[in-house]
Amino acid sequence: MELALKKLRLLMGEKAIITDPQALQTAAQATFGTSQKIQMIWRPAAREQVQWCVKVAHQHKIPLYPVSGGKNWGFGSSVPVQDQCVLLDLSRVNQITAYDEKLAYVTVEPGVTFRQIYQFLKGEKSALMLSIPGTSPDASVIGNALERGHGLGPYADRFAYVCGLEVVLPNGEIIHTGFGRFPHARTTPLARWGVGPMLDGLFSQSNLGIITQMTVWLSPIPKYLQLCYMGLNDSARFPALVDALQQLKLEGVIAQTPILWNDLKQLAIVQQYPWAKTAETPLPLPILDNLKKLHEVYTWQGWIGMGAASAQIGEAERLLLGERLAEWTDLLFFLDENEAYTVKGNPGKKVRQYQGVIKQGPFVGEPVANTMGSIYWRKTKSRPAQMHLDRDGCGLISLALAIPFTGADAEKATSLISRTVQAACFEPHISLIGITEREIDLAIFIVYDREVAGEDDRAMACYHTLQTHLDQAGYVLNRLGIQAMDSLPPAQDDYIKTIQRLKQAFDPHDILAPGRYDFRGQWSE
Ligand SMILES: Cc1cc2nc3c(=O)[nH]c(=O)nc-3n(C[C@H](O)[C@H](O)[C@H](O)COP(=O)(O)OP(=O)(O)OC[C@H]3O[C@@H](n4cnc5c(N)ncnc54)[C@H](O)[C@@H]3O)c2cc1C
C-alpha cells in the first residue's frame, strides 16, 4: 500500500488521498446499519487520473469501490459491499464534455449532477430537459443510470436513454461502447447498438468497469404542459385505475410516466410522525384517517405530466383521459399554466399547490429536494434546513422491484407489502411508476429512526421478510442494496457461472467493487 500511495501522491497530489479517520467514518455511514470500514478515499480530479488509480490498484491488488455522487440512499449510500475497500470518489471528475441542442444530448463525466445539467441547459437557453428523479439534485446522473434508476418525463427509464460509455476496465485498459471505438465515428453519442456485440449492459449493476463518460439523451421541454392529478380513496377501484393507465400508455396517449403514491408516502411529505398524538406504531388507522382528511391526502394519489406539441392536442388528450379515468378516481383534475379543469371531485387547495410546477419543477427538468423530507418521518426532531440522511440518522431501507403493469399485480403486491411492513410496526411508503407500457417499477421505503435502539435490526428483519414474501409471489427485486447482493433466489440456469467467468476474466485480482451484483455467494469453487 505504501508503494501504491507514493505513486498516487506523485500522480494526483497529496490532497487527493484522504486518510482522516473522521472523513472515513462519515463515508462509511448509510441509512441503515453497516459494519464495513473504508481504508482510504481517493479523489481523482480528471478521467486520466481514474485510469491511474485503477492501474495502481490492479498492480498492488487494492480493492476499490467507485461512487460518483454517493447518494445511493436506501441502498447503501457510499458504503462498499465488502469491508476494507478504498473508496474511489469520482465527484471531482465533473465536466460536461459535449452538448448538442439539435440532436438532444449531453455527454457527462461521473461527478456531473442533475442540478449541474439543469443549470447548464438553462445557461444555454436550451429547449431541452433531462428526466429528473425524486432524490437529491446533487445525485450523479451516471450513478443513477448505472443503478438503472428512473425519473420523470418521456425518458424515465434512464439506462434506456444513454449510450457511448467510456469504461476503465479493472486492469486499467479503456474501452468505448457503441461506435466509440472509432475516433472518426459521427454517431457515437446517437446510436446505442454500434456494430458488433453490445457491451453497455455489462457495466450497469455490475463490477466489471468504471464509467468515466456517458452520453445521456435529452427530451424537448413540452410546448404545452399540463398535469393530470388523480385521487382515489376507494381501494376497490385501484386495480381498475392501474389497468386504465396501462391501456392509455400502451395506446401512446400517455407518453410520460404515470405515478401513484400510497397515503403514507404522501403524508410523510407533508408532516412527520404525529408523536404528540400517539406513541404507538404502526400509525393507528383512526389517526391516519384524520390526518388524511386534514391534509387532503388520498389512499392513492397520482400524477401524469402530459406534454403536447400544442394546446389543442393537449385539450384532446385531456378529454380522452377525463373520459377513461373518471370512473376509477374520486378526484380528477388537470392543470395547465393558466387554468384548472376539474373532471370529478373538488381539488380544494391543490390547484394553487400544483400550479407552480407547470413552469418550474421536475416535470420540466428542474431537480427538487422536496421528497427527501419524507425520510425524517419517524424522527422526533424536526427536519433541518440542510437535509443529510446519513448524517441525521434517518433510517431508510429501500426495495425496488419490477411487477407486471396490471391492476391485479399492483393490488397483490401492494397489499402484501402493506401487510408485511405494518406487521413489523413500520409504515410502508409505496410508489408505483409506470415505467413502460408493460412494467411497473415499484419502490418501497421502510422508514425509521436510526437513533432508536434496536430499530436498525428490526427494520432489516422487516426488509428480509418482505423480500422473501415478494420472491414467493414471483416479484423479484430489480435493484439491490449492499446488504442484499447475495439474497436473490438461485438461478435455474448457468447465469451465475457466466457472471463468475466474466468477473474472473475482467478482474483477475478481484479489485473492483468486490461483491457488487456478482452474486458470489452462489459461485462454485
Ligand atoms: C427520497 C428519495 C427519493 C429517491 N428517488 C429516486 C428516484 O426517483 N429514482 C431513482 O432512481 N432513485 C431514487 N432514489 C434512490 C437514490 O437516491 C438515487 O438512485 C441516486 O441517484 C443514487 O445516488 P447517486 O446518483 O449519487 O449514485 P452513486 O451513489 O454515485 O452510484 C450508485 C452506485 O453505482 C455505482 N457507481 C457509481 N458511479 C460509478 C461509476 N462511475 N462506475 C462504476 N460504478 C459506479 C456504485 O456502486 C454506487 O454505489 C431516491 C432516494 C430517496 C432517499
The ligand as an SDF file (V2000), in Angstrom:
LIG
                    3D

 53 58  0  0  0  0  0  0  0  0999 V2000
  -36.3540   10.4700   -1.0380 C   0  0  0  0  0  0  0  0  0  0  0  0
  -35.6370    9.6690   -2.0880 C   0  0  0  0  0  0  0  0  0  0  0  0
  -36.1070    9.6740   -3.3790 C   0  0  0  0  0  0  0  0  0  0  0  0
  -35.4770    8.9090   -4.3630 C   0  0  0  0  0  0  0  0  0  0  0  0
  -35.9690    8.9510   -5.6250 N   0  0  0  0  0  0  0  0  0  0  0  0
  -35.3860    8.2150   -6.5930 C   0  0  0  0  0  0  0  0  0  0  0  0
  -35.9110    8.2440   -7.9190 C   0  0  0  0  0  0  0  0  0  0  0  0
  -36.8890    8.9280   -8.2220 O   0  0  0  0  0  0  0  0  0  0  0  0
  -35.2910    7.4800   -8.8580 N   0  0  0  0  0  0  0  0  0  0  0  0
  -34.1890    6.7220   -8.5660 C   0  0  0  0  0  0  0  0  0  0  0  0
  -33.6650    6.0580   -9.4650 O   0  0  0  0  0  0  0  0  0  0  0  0
  -33.6810    6.6810   -7.3200 N   0  0  0  0  0  0  0  0  0  0  0  0
  -34.2390    7.4050   -6.3250 C   0  0  0  0  0  0  0  0  0  0  0  0
  -33.7130    7.3700   -5.0510 N   0  0  0  0  0  0  0  0  0  0  0  0
  -32.5390    6.4850   -4.7500 C   0  0  0  0  0  0  0  0  0  0  0  0
  -31.1390    7.1660   -4.9200 C   0  0  0  0  0  0  0  0  0  0  0  0
  -31.0430    8.3070   -4.0900 O   0  0  0  0  0  0  0  0  0  0  0  0
  -30.8580    7.5680   -6.3790 C   0  0  0  0  0  0  0  0  0  0  0  0
  -30.9460    6.4390   -7.2190 O   0  0  0  0  0  0  0  0  0  0  0  0
  -29.4890    8.2400   -6.6030 C   0  0  0  0  0  0  0  0  0  0  0  0
  -29.4590    8.7440   -7.9110 O   0  0  0  0  0  0  0  0  0  0  0  0
  -28.2750    7.2950   -6.4010 C   0  0  0  0  0  0  0  0  0  0  0  0
  -27.1720    8.0540   -5.9850 O   0  0  0  0  0  0  0  0  0  0  0  0
  -26.0840    8.7020   -6.9690 P   0  0  0  0  0  0  0  0  0  0  0  0
  -26.7970    9.1400   -8.1890 O   0  0  0  0  0  0  0  0  0  0  0  0
  -25.3140    9.7140   -6.2180 O   0  0  0  0  0  0  0  0  0  0  0  0
  -25.2350    7.4630   -7.3920 O   0  0  0  0  0  0  0  0  0  0  0  0
  -23.8910    6.8720   -6.7690 P   0  0  0  0  0  0  0  0  0  0  0  0
  -24.0580    6.7010   -5.3140 O   0  0  0  0  0  0  0  0  0  0  0  0
  -22.7370    7.6200   -7.2370 O   0  0  0  0  0  0  0  0  0  0  0  0
  -23.8860    5.4940   -7.5580 O   0  0  0  0  0  0  0  0  0  0  0  0
  -24.6890    4.4060   -7.2510 C   0  0  0  0  0  0  0  0  0  0  0  0
  -23.8320    3.1420   -7.3110 C   0  0  0  0  0  0  0  0  0  0  0  0
  -23.4040    2.9240   -8.6600 O   0  0  0  0  0  0  0  0  0  0  0  0
  -22.0220    2.5250   -8.7070 C   0  0  0  0  0  0  0  0  0  0  0  0
  -21.2730    3.5420   -9.4570 N   0  0  0  0  0  0  0  0  0  0  0  0
  -21.4100    4.8820   -9.3230 C   0  0  0  0  0  0  0  0  0  0  0  0
  -20.6200    5.5220  -10.1910 N   0  0  0  0  0  0  0  0  0  0  0  0
  -19.9700    4.5800  -10.8850 C   0  0  0  0  0  0  0  0  0  0  0  0
  -19.0370    4.6300  -11.9540 C   0  0  0  0  0  0  0  0  0  0  0  0
  -18.6660    5.8040  -12.4740 N   0  0  0  0  0  0  0  0  0  0  0  0
  -18.5500    3.4690  -12.4590 N   0  0  0  0  0  0  0  0  0  0  0  0
  -18.9680    2.2840  -11.9470 C   0  0  0  0  0  0  0  0  0  0  0  0
  -19.8530    2.1730  -10.9420 N   0  0  0  0  0  0  0  0  0  0  0  0
  -20.3560    3.3070  -10.4130 C   0  0  0  0  0  0  0  0  0  0  0  0
  -21.5460    2.4420   -7.2710 C   0  0  0  0  0  0  0  0  0  0  0  0
  -21.5820    1.1100   -6.8280 O   0  0  0  0  0  0  0  0  0  0  0  0
  -22.5440    3.2650   -6.4890 C   0  0  0  0  0  0  0  0  0  0  0  0
  -22.7660    2.7860   -5.1970 O   0  0  0  0  0  0  0  0  0  0  0  0
  -34.3320    8.1040   -4.0340 C   0  0  0  0  0  0  0  0  0  0  0  0
  -33.8610    8.1090   -2.7190 C   0  0  0  0  0  0  0  0  0  0  0  0
  -34.5070    8.8810   -1.7570 C   0  0  0  0  0  0  0  0  0  0  0  0
  -33.9800    8.8740   -0.3590 C   0  0  0  0  0  0  0  0  0  0  0  0
  1  2  1  0
  2  3  1  0
  2 52  2  0
  3  4  2  0
  4  5  1  0
  4 50  1  0
  5  6  2  0
  6  7  1  0
  6 13  1  0
  7  8  2  0
  7  9  1  0
  9 10  1  0
 10 11  2  0
 10 12  1  0
 12 13  2  0
 13 14  1  0
 14 15  1  0
 14 50  1  0
 15 16  1  0
 16 17  1  0
 16 18  1  0
 18 19  1  0
 18 20  1  0
 20 21  1  0
 20 22  1  0
 22 23  1  0
 23 24  1  0
 24 25  2  0
 24 26  1  0
 24 27  1  0
 27 28  1  0
 28 29  2  0
 28 30  1  0
 28 31  1  0
 31 32  1  0
 32 33  1  0
 33 34  1  0
 33 48  1  0
 34 35  1  0
 35 36  1  0
 35 46  1  0
 36 37  1  0
 36 45  1  0
 37 38  2  0
 38 39  1  0
 39 40  1  0
 39 45  2  0
 40 41  1  0
 40 42  2  0
 42 43  1  0
 43 44  2  0
 44 45  1  0
 46 47  1  0
 46 48  1  0
 48 49  1  0
 50 51  2  0
 51 52  1  0
 52 53  1  0
M  END
$$$$
